[in-house]
Amino acid sequence: MKKSATPDWEPLEETVPFDLFKAEVQAWAQRLEVTPHEIHLRPMKRKWASCSSRGRLTFDTELLRQPAEFRREVIVHELLHLKVPNHGPLFKALLRAYLASDS
């Protein structure tokens, strides 16, 4: 997910611990019925996250300072790529449905 999707709010003062973030990712993976093989954090300049064809999810370290709602959008977006590799109509419909069902 490109950083052009930067939220309109200020980053949080505190960083969410990685183990809690990883638990968020795993909870959503279970809900979406997908299995990420690896979950990593690293500084990223142009993206909030990426998903490899082998199931490796990499998230920008700055995502841990973003509000829960935005983190959820990025997490669901990347996990859905394990089901649908592109951003076509099916991907967009599933993304909307999962995000709407959680609000």
N, CA, C and O atoms as a DFTB+ gen file, in Angstrom:
412 C
 N C O
     1  1       0.858      -1.167       0.000
     2  2       0.000       0.000       0.000
     3  2       0.905       1.232       0.000
     4  3       1.728       1.411       0.898
     5  1       0.743       2.069      -1.011
     6  2       1.600       3.241      -1.171
     7  2       1.343       4.286      -0.096
     8  3       0.243       4.390       0.447
     9  1       2.377       5.049       0.194
    10  2       2.250       6.084       1.217
    11  2       1.469       7.291       0.733
    12  3       1.245       8.223       1.506
    13  1       1.051       7.299      -0.518
    14  2       0.173       8.378      -0.972
    15  2      -1.153       8.315      -0.217
    16  3      -1.935       9.265      -0.222
    17  1      -1.385       7.184       0.427
    18  2      -2.592       7.002       1.235
    19  2      -2.341       7.443       2.676
    20  3      -2.898       6.862       3.607
    21  1      -1.520       8.448       2.861
    22  2      -1.184       8.925       4.195
    23  2      -2.421       9.465       4.901
    24  3      -3.189      10.226       4.313
    25  1      -2.616       9.080       6.148
    26  2      -3.793       9.550       6.886
    27  2      -3.738      11.042       7.174
    28  3      -2.675      11.661       7.120
    29  1      -4.898      11.607       7.480
    30  2      -5.025      13.038       7.765
    31  2      -4.749      13.369       9.223
    32  3      -4.942      14.518       9.623
    33  1      -4.314      12.432      10.023
    34  2      -4.091      12.679      11.439
    35  2      -2.602      12.620      11.765
    36  3      -1.785      12.153      10.973
    37  1      -2.290      13.100      12.934
    38  2      -0.911      13.073      13.419
    39  2      -0.585      11.671      13.938
    40  3      -1.464      10.983      14.458
    41  1       0.674      11.246      13.799
    42  2       1.060       9.948      14.367
    43  2       0.842       9.929      15.881
    44  3       0.849      10.971      16.537
    45  1       0.655       8.749      16.410
    46  2       0.481       8.585      17.850
    47  2       1.776       8.923      18.579
    48  3       2.867       8.793      18.024
    49  1       1.641       9.355      19.815
    50  2       2.823       9.641      20.642
    51  2       3.595       8.356      20.937
    52  3       4.826       8.340      20.925
    53  1       2.851       7.281      21.204
    54  2       3.480       6.017      21.564
    55  2       3.380       5.029      20.412
    56  3       2.443       5.071      19.614
    57  1       4.349       4.152      20.342
    58  2       4.379       3.120      19.322
    59  2       3.705       1.860      19.859
    60  3       3.932       1.466      21.003
    61  1       2.881       1.235      19.031
    62  2       2.264      -0.039      19.396
    63  2       3.376      -1.094      19.414
    64  3       4.147      -1.175      18.458
    65  1       3.479      -1.897      20.466
    66  2       4.507      -2.941      20.499
    67  2       4.321      -3.934      19.343
    68  3       3.196      -4.244      18.951
    69  1       5.437      -4.422      18.810
    70  2       5.380      -5.316      17.659
    71  2       4.561      -6.565      17.953
    72  3       3.833      -7.034      17.078
    73  1       4.659      -7.115      19.155
    74  2       3.899      -8.335      19.447
    75  2       2.392      -8.092      19.398
    76  3       1.643      -8.975      18.981
    77  1       1.937      -6.911      19.816
    78  2       0.510      -6.579      19.711
    79  2       0.111      -6.363      18.255
    80  3      -0.964      -6.787      17.830
    81  1       0.978      -5.702      17.497
    82  2       0.709      -5.494      16.073
    83  2       0.632      -6.841      15.357
    84  3      -0.272      -7.077      14.555
    85  1       1.577      -7.711      15.649
    86  2       1.594      -9.034      15.021
    87  2       0.320      -9.807      15.372
    88  3      -0.214     -10.535      14.535
    89  1      -0.163      -9.650      16.595
    90  2      -1.420     -10.297      16.997
    91  2      -2.594      -9.740      16.194
    92  3      -3.507     -10.484      15.835
    93  1      -2.577      -8.425      15.906
    94  2      -3.615      -7.820      15.051
    95  2      -3.592      -8.468      13.671
    96  3      -4.633      -8.835      13.125
    97  1      -2.392      -8.603      13.118
    98  2      -2.243      -9.200      11.782
    99  2      -2.750     -10.636      11.801
   100  3      -3.492     -11.042      10.907
   101  1      -2.361     -11.401      12.802
   102  2      -2.768     -12.804      12.872
   103  2      -4.278     -12.957      13.081
   104  3      -4.891     -13.878      12.542
   105  1      -4.869     -12.060      13.857
   106  2      -6.324     -12.110      14.056
   107  2      -7.051     -11.852      12.740
   108  3      -8.018     -12.539      12.412
   109  1      -6.581     -10.863      11.992
   110  2      -7.196     -10.582      10.695
   111  2      -6.933     -11.712       9.701
   112  3      -7.801     -12.030       8.888
   113  1      -5.763     -12.313       9.752
   114  2      -5.453     -13.431       8.854
   115  2      -6.428     -14.579       9.092
   116  3      -6.914     -15.202       8.147
   117  1      -6.704     -14.848      10.351
   118  2      -7.657     -15.907      10.682
   119  2      -9.048     -15.553      10.155
   120  3      -9.739     -16.403       9.593
   121  1      -9.447     -14.314      10.337
   122  2     -10.769     -13.871       9.876
   123  2     -10.892     -13.961       8.353
   124  3     -11.949     -14.318       7.834
   125  1      -9.811     -13.636       7.640
   126  2      -9.814     -13.670       6.183
   127  2      -9.493     -15.061       5.633
   128  3      -9.542     -15.290       4.425
   129  1      -9.165     -15.985       6.541
   130  2      -8.822     -17.360       6.175
   131  2      -7.618     -17.411       5.245
   132  3      -7.639     -18.077       4.209
   133  1      -6.566     -16.691       5.637
   134  2      -5.296     -16.717       4.914
   135  2      -4.185     -16.989       5.926
   136  3      -4.363     -16.807       7.130
   137  1      -3.039     -17.426       5.412
   138  2      -1.906     -17.725       6.283
   139  2      -0.659     -17.020       5.784
   140  3      -0.022     -17.482       4.837
   141  1      -0.302     -15.908       6.409
   142  2       0.965     -15.275       6.036
   143  2       2.116     -16.137       6.559
   144  3       2.062     -16.640       7.681
   145  1       3.150     -16.304       5.745
   146  2       4.273     -17.141       6.170
   147  2       5.260     -16.386       7.037
   148  3       5.914     -16.976       7.897
   149  1       5.372     -15.098       6.819
   150  2       6.281     -14.276       7.615
   151  2       5.660     -12.893       7.792
   152  3       4.958     -12.395       6.912
   153  1       5.930     -12.287       8.941
   154  2       5.483     -10.920       9.214
   155  2       6.703     -10.145       9.692
   156  3       7.314     -10.484      10.705
   157  1       7.047      -9.101       8.950
   158  2       8.252      -8.327       9.260
   159  2       7.949      -6.840       9.348
   160  3       6.944      -6.355       8.828
   161  1       8.845      -6.137      10.018
   162  2       8.825      -4.673      10.091
   163  2      10.147      -4.149       9.568
   164  3      11.201      -4.730       9.826
   165  1      10.091      -3.052       8.834
   166  2      11.310      -2.352       8.433
   167  2      10.923      -0.963       7.962
   168  3       9.785      -0.748       7.545
   169  1      11.850      -0.018       8.020
   170  2      11.545       1.315       7.490
   171  2      11.305       1.231       5.980
   172  3      12.073       0.591       5.261
   173  1      10.260       1.864       5.514
   174  2       9.938       1.882       4.089
   175  2       9.662       3.329       3.689
   176  3       8.951       4.048       4.392
   177  1      10.221       3.748       2.572
   178  2      10.074       5.141       2.144
   179  2       8.787       5.394       1.372
   180  3       8.146       6.427       1.568
   181  1       8.399       4.476       0.502
   182  2       7.292       4.736      -0.423
   183  2       6.005       3.972      -0.128
   184  3       4.952       4.294      -0.678
   185  1       6.084       2.968       0.732
   186  2       4.916       2.122       0.994
   187  2       4.689       1.974       2.488
   188  3       5.612       2.091       3.294
   189  1       3.443       1.716       2.834
   190  2       3.116       1.366       4.218
   191  2       3.364      -0.120       4.450
   192  3       3.639      -0.548       5.571
   193  1       3.262      -0.903       3.372
   194  2       3.432      -2.348       3.511
   195  2       3.566      -2.981       2.138
   196  3       3.300      -2.355       1.112
   197  1       3.987      -4.245       2.147
   198  2       4.036      -5.011       0.906
   199  2       3.773      -6.478       1.233
   200  3       3.912      -6.922       2.373
   201  1       3.387      -7.210       0.192
   202  2       3.089      -8.631       0.322
   203  2       3.762      -9.356      -0.831
   204  3       3.523      -9.025      -1.992
   205  1       4.598     -10.337      -0.530
   206  2       5.260     -11.093      -1.592
   207  2       4.373     -12.258      -2.029
   208  3       3.435     -12.639      -1.329
   209  1       4.685     -12.808      -3.185
   210  2       3.915     -13.949      -3.694
   211  2       4.113     -15.187      -2.814
   212  3       3.338     -16.140      -2.901
   213  1       5.137     -15.177      -1.978
   214  2       5.396     -16.301      -1.064
   215  2       4.752     -16.109       0.309
   216  3       4.958     -16.918       1.213
   217  1       3.974     -15.037       0.463
   218  2       3.261     -14.831       1.714
   219  2       4.036     -14.076       2.773
   220  3       3.689     -14.127       3.953
   221  1       5.081     -13.377       2.364
   222  2       5.853     -12.562       3.308
   223  2       5.242     -11.165       3.358
   224  3       5.195     -10.465       2.347
   225  1       4.777     -10.766       4.536
   226  2       4.232      -9.425       4.727
   227  2       5.294      -8.564       5.395
   228  3       5.886      -8.953       6.401
   229  1       5.525      -7.391       4.822
   230  2       6.470      -6.441       5.400
   231  2       5.731      -5.140       5.623
   232  3       5.110      -4.604       4.706
   233  1       5.798      -4.633       6.847
   234  2       5.120      -3.398       7.217
   235  2       6.146      -2.339       7.583
   236  3       7.192      -2.640       8.159
   237  1       5.833      -1.100       7.243
   238  2       6.684       0.029       7.607
   239  2       6.657       0.213       9.123
   240  3       5.596       0.137       9.742
   241  1       7.810       0.451       9.709
   242  2       7.881       0.662      11.156
   243  2       7.005       1.829      11.604
   244  3       6.499       1.824      12.727
   245  1       6.820       2.827      10.744
   246  2       5.985       3.984      11.097
   247  2       4.508       3.620      11.251
   248  3       3.745       4.362      11.870
   249  1       4.109       2.486      10.691
   250  2       2.714       2.064      10.819
   251  2       2.347       1.830      12.289
   252  3       1.186       1.976      12.672
   253  1       3.326       1.474      13.098
   254  2       3.074       1.224      14.514
   255  2       2.743       2.502      15.281
   256  3       2.317       2.442      16.434
   257  1       2.933       3.642      14.651
   258  2       2.598       4.926      15.279
   259  2       1.313       5.520      14.701
   260  3       0.971       6.665      14.996
   261  1       0.614       4.758      13.892
   262  2      -0.623       5.239      13.275
   263  2      -1.831       4.733      14.064
   264  3      -1.747       3.708      14.739
   265  1      -2.944       5.442      13.982
   266  2      -4.164       5.007      14.685
   267  2      -4.635       3.619      14.232
   268  3      -4.356       3.183      13.115
   269  1      -5.344       2.952      15.117
   270  2      -5.802       1.579      14.877
   271  2      -6.597       1.442      13.585
   272  3      -6.441       0.452      12.870
   273  1      -7.441       2.411      13.278
   274  2      -8.271       2.330      12.070
   275  2      -7.411       2.276      10.808
   276  3      -7.684       1.494       9.897
   277  1      -6.385       3.100      10.761
   278  2      -5.514       3.097       9.587
   279  2      -4.676       1.824       9.535
   280  3      -4.497       1.249       8.461
   281  1      -4.162       1.376      10.680
   282  2      -3.404       0.116      10.711
   283  2      -4.266      -1.018      10.175
   284  3      -3.802      -1.852       9.397
   285  1      -5.533      -1.039      10.601
   286  2      -6.458      -2.086      10.147
   287  2      -6.595      -2.074       8.629
   288  3      -6.567      -3.129       7.996
   289  1      -6.744      -0.887       8.040
   290  2      -6.872      -0.784       6.584
   291  2      -5.652      -1.354       5.881
   292  3      -5.785      -2.085       4.899
   293  1      -4.476      -1.030       6.370
   294  2      -3.239      -1.522       5.754
   295  2      -3.119      -3.033       5.935
   296  3      -2.771      -3.745       4.993
   297  1      -3.402      -3.520       7.127
   298  2      -3.315      -4.957       7.407
   299  2      -4.266      -5.741       6.508
   300  3      -3.857      -6.714       5.874
   301  1      -5.522      -5.329       6.448
   302  2      -6.510      -6.042       5.627
   303  2      -6.116      -5.976       4.157
   304  3      -6.214      -6.975       3.444
   305  1      -5.672      -4.810       3.698
   306  2      -5.250      -4.639       2.307
   307  2      -4.163      -5.664       1.960
   308  3      -4.269      -6.369       0.956
   309  1      -3.137      -5.742       2.780
   310  2      -2.028      -6.651       2.471
   311  2      -2.436      -8.111       2.591
   312  3      -2.057      -8.923       1.747
   313  1      -3.190      -8.459       3.607
   314  2      -3.622      -9.851       3.753
   315  2      -4.513     -10.292       2.601
   316  3      -4.455     -11.448       2.183
   317  1      -5.332      -9.392       2.086
   318  2      -6.196      -9.753       0.952
   319  2      -5.387     -10.123      -0.285
   320  3      -5.865     -10.864      -1.143
   321  1      -4.171      -9.611      -0.377
   322  2      -3.324      -9.984      -1.513
   323  2      -2.950     -11.465      -1.471
   324  3      -2.526     -12.015      -2.488
   325  1      -3.095     -12.112      -0.339
   326  2      -2.864     -13.554      -0.273
   327  2      -4.020     -14.321      -0.912
   328  3      -3.875     -15.495      -1.251
   329  1      -5.159     -13.665      -1.075
   330  2      -6.319     -14.251      -1.766
   331  2      -6.401     -13.764      -3.203
   332  3      -6.636     -14.546      -4.123
   333  1      -6.205     -12.465      -3.385
   334  2      -6.362     -11.816      -4.691
   335  2      -5.099     -10.989      -4.942
   336  3      -4.874      -9.993      -4.254
   337  1      -4.272     -11.383      -5.916
   338  2      -2.974     -10.718      -6.080
   339  2      -3.012      -9.313      -6.688
   340  3      -2.017      -8.592      -6.623
   341  1      -4.124      -8.923      -7.267
   342  2      -4.173      -7.614      -7.939
   343  2      -5.171      -6.691      -7.245
   344  3      -5.768      -7.052      -6.230
   345  1      -5.343      -5.499      -7.805
   346  2      -6.284      -4.522      -7.236
   347  2      -7.556      -4.410      -8.083
   348  3      -8.142      -3.333      -8.191
   349  1      -7.972      -5.509      -8.671
   350  2      -9.152      -5.512      -9.528
   351  2     -10.454      -5.380      -8.743
   352  3     -10.441      -5.163      -7.532
   353  1     -11.582      -5.513      -9.452
   354  2     -12.898      -5.344      -8.830
   355  2     -13.151      -6.292      -7.649
   356  3     -13.742      -5.882      -6.650
   357  1     -12.716      -7.544      -7.752
   358  2     -12.921      -8.496      -6.654
   359  2     -12.152      -8.042      -5.412
   360  3     -12.689      -8.056      -4.304
   361  1     -10.902      -7.643      -5.601
   362  2     -10.087      -7.164      -4.477
   363  2     -10.756      -5.972      -3.799
   364  3     -10.881      -5.933      -2.575
   365  1     -11.180      -5.011      -4.597
   366  2     -11.798      -3.795      -4.047
   367  2     -13.098      -4.108      -3.311
   368  3     -13.379      -3.524      -2.264
   369  1     -13.889      -5.027      -3.859
   370  2     -15.153      -5.402      -3.214
   371  2     -14.896      -6.101      -1.875
   372  3     -15.562      -5.812      -0.880
   373  1     -13.936      -7.012      -1.857
   374  2     -13.609      -7.705      -0.609
   375  2     -13.058      -6.737       0.433
   376  3     -13.413      -6.817       1.609
   377  1     -12.202      -5.835       0.006
   378  2     -11.627      -4.851       0.927
   379  2     -12.728      -4.009       1.564
   380  3     -12.756      -3.823       2.781
   381  1     -13.629      -3.503       0.732
   382  2     -14.751      -2.702       1.254
   383  2     -15.602      -3.523       2.222
   384  3     -15.984      -3.037       3.287
   385  1     -15.893      -4.755       1.853
   386  2     -16.758      -5.601       2.684
   387  2     -16.118      -5.894       4.042
   388  3     -16.780      -5.780       5.073
   389  1     -14.856      -6.266       4.050
   390  2     -14.194      -6.571       5.324
   391  2     -14.045      -5.338       6.196
   392  3     -14.247      -5.413       7.408
   393  1     -13.698      -4.214       5.606
   394  2     -13.538      -2.997       6.402
   395  2     -14.885      -2.502       6.921
   396  3     -14.972      -2.006       8.045
   397  1     -15.932      -2.634       6.112
   398  2     -17.268      -2.201       6.539
   399  2     -17.806      -3.101       7.651
   400  3     -18.490      -2.629       8.559
   401  1     -17.500      -4.387       7.579
   402  2     -18.018      -5.320       8.586
   403  2     -17.372      -5.109       9.947
   404  3     -17.895      -5.565      10.964
   405  1     -16.239      -4.422       9.968
   406  2     -15.532      -4.206      11.232
   407  2     -15.824      -2.842      11.839
   408  3     -15.402      -2.564      12.961
   409  1     -16.545      -1.981      11.111
   410  2     -16.773      -0.628      11.647
   411  2     -18.058      -0.524      12.432
   412  3     -18.384       0.548      12.942
